[in-house]
Amino acid sequence: MPELTHFDAEGRAHMVDVGGKEVTARTAVASGHVRMRPETLAHVTTGTAKKGDVLGVARLAGIMAAKRCADLIPLCHPLPLSHVAVDLTPDAALPGIRITAEVRTTGRTGVEMEALTAVSVAALTVYDMLKAVEKTMEIGAIAVDRKEGGKSGPYTREGAP
């Protein structure tokens, strides 16, 4: 089993020194969803949510969150992101909103946390914008689907969309 890199020999949390790692192109894709009643989803698809454009605001919130990941997660390195895309897709079969984030950089550490943060904050924003009509919405299935770059090489989650 791999070591937990964010702990020193005495078990204290510390920021990993990535100074000796190779600079490579890094990409991460994460996804998740917000499950809601069909009537709530209809507010999104018809544009009748009282707070406005749910998908547009959540997309911007996700992008902004990826850029601020190191401010939110204590041991994350601040990274110069070259690309952040957040897609929110209504899905009547869920019913709800499916969220995907793709983040890229060129650096010494990966962008999985940035992609996960983008999905999480986009989902929280969807909840915030619709909570007046439904408080029972569920945020779930947030996971890294794919990553590329770095020493550990490519990864694709089994069953990833």
C-alpha positions in Angstrom: 0.0 0.0 0.0 1.4 3.5 -0.9 2.5 5.8 1.9 0.4 8.8 2.9 2.6 11.6 1.7 1.0 14.4 3.7 2.4 13.1 7.0 6.0 13.2 8.2 7.8 10.4 10.0 6.2 11.5 13.3 2.7 11.5 11.9 2.3 15.2 11.7 0.6 16.8 8.7 2.9 18.7 6.3 2.9 20.1 2.8 4.7 17.7 0.4 7.9 19.1 -1.1 7.4 18.8 -4.9 10.5 20.7 -5.8 12.3 17.7 -7.1 9.4 16.4 -9.2 9.5 16.7 -12.9 7.4 19.4 -14.6 4.8 17.7 -16.8 1.4 18.5 -18.3 -1.3 17.5 -15.8 -5.0 16.9 -16.4 -7.8 15.8 -14.1 -11.4 15.2 -14.7 -13.9 14.8 -11.9 -17.7 14.4 -11.9 -20.7 14.3 -9.5 -24.4 15.1 -9.5 -27.2 16.9 -7.7 -30.3 14.7 -7.5 -33.6 16.5 -7.2 -37.3 16.1 -7.9 -38.4 16.4 -11.5 -40.4 19.6 -10.6 -37.2 21.2 -9.3 -35.3 20.2 -12.4 -38.0 21.8 -14.5 -37.1 25.2 -12.9 -33.6 24.7 -14.3 -34.6 23.6 -17.8 -37.3 26.2 -18.2 -35.3 29.0 -16.7 -37.9 29.8 -13.9 -35.6 29.5 -10.9 -36.0 32.7 -8.8 -32.3 33.2 -8.4 -31.6 33.2 -12.1 -29.5 31.1 -14.4 -28.7 28.1 -12.2 -26.3 26.4 -14.6 -24.5 29.5 -15.6 -23.9 30.7 -12.0 -22.9 27.2 -10.9 -20.4 26.9 -13.8 -18.8 30.2 -12.8 -18.7 29.1 -9.1 -17.0 25.9 -10.1 -14.4 27.6 -12.2 -13.7 30.2 -9.4 -13.4 27.4 -6.8 -10.8 25.5 -8.9 -8.7 28.6 -9.0 -9.0 29.0 -5.2 -8.4 25.4 -4.2 -5.2 26.0 -2.3 -7.1 28.6 -0.2 -9.7 25.9 0.8 -7.7 22.7 1.2 -4.9 23.3 3.7 -2.1 21.2 2.1 -2.8 21.9 -1.5 -0.1 23.7 -3.5 -1.3 26.9 -5.3 -1.1 26.1 -9.0 -1.2 28.2 -12.2 -4.1 26.6 -14.0 -4.1 26.8 -17.7 -7.6 25.5 -18.2 -10.8 24.9 -16.2 -14.0 23.8 -17.8 -17.1 23.0 -15.8 -20.1 21.4 -17.5 -23.5 21.0 -16.0 -26.1 18.9 -17.8 -29.7 18.4 -16.8 -30.6 14.7 -16.7 -34.2 13.7 -16.5 -33.3 10.1 -15.8 -31.4 11.0 -12.6 -33.4 13.3 -12.1 -31.0 16.2 -11.6 -27.9 17.8 -12.8 -24.7 16.0 -13.8 -21.5 17.9 -13.3 -18.1 17.4 -14.9 -14.9 19.5 -14.4 -11.7 19.3 -16.3 -8.6 21.1 -15.1 -5.2 21.4 -16.7 -1.8 22.8 -15.7 1.9 22.3 -16.4 3.6 21.7 -13.1 5.1 19.4 -10.5 1.8 18.2 -8.9 -1.6 17.1 -10.2 -4.9 18.9 -10.4 -7.2 16.3 -9.0 -8.1 18.4 -6.0 -8.9 21.4 -8.2 -11.2 19.3 -10.4 -12.9 17.8 -7.3 -13.3 21.3 -5.7 -14.8 22.6 -9.0 -17.5 19.9 -9.0 -18.2 20.2 -5.3 -18.7 24.0 -5.4 -20.7 23.8 -8.6 -23.0 21.3 -6.9 -23.3 23.4 -3.7 -24.2 26.4 -5.9 -27.0 24.4 -7.6 -28.3 23.5 -4.2 -28.1 27.1 -3.0 -30.0 28.4 -6.0 -32.8 25.8 -5.8 -33.1 25.2 -2.0 -36.2 27.5 -1.8 -38.1 25.0 -3.9 -36.5 21.8 -2.6 -34.5 21.1 0.5 -34.3 17.4 -0.1 -31.8 17.6 -3.0 -28.8 15.2 -2.7 -25.3 15.9 -3.8 -23.3 12.8 -4.6 -21.0 10.5 -6.6 -18.2 13.1 -6.6 -15.1 11.3 -7.8 -11.9 11.7 -9.9 -12.8 10.0 -13.3 -9.4 10.5 -15.0 -6.0 11.9 -14.5 -2.9 12.2 -16.7 0.6 13.3 -16.1 3.1 12.9 -13.3 5.1 10.0 -11.9 2.2 7.7 -11.3 1.0 8.0 -14.9 -2.5 7.9 -16.3 -5.5 6.8 -14.2 -9.1 6.1 -15.2 -11.7 5.2 -12.7 -13.6 2.0 -13.5 -17.1 2.9 -14.5 -16.3 6.6 -15.0 -18.7 8.4 -17.4 
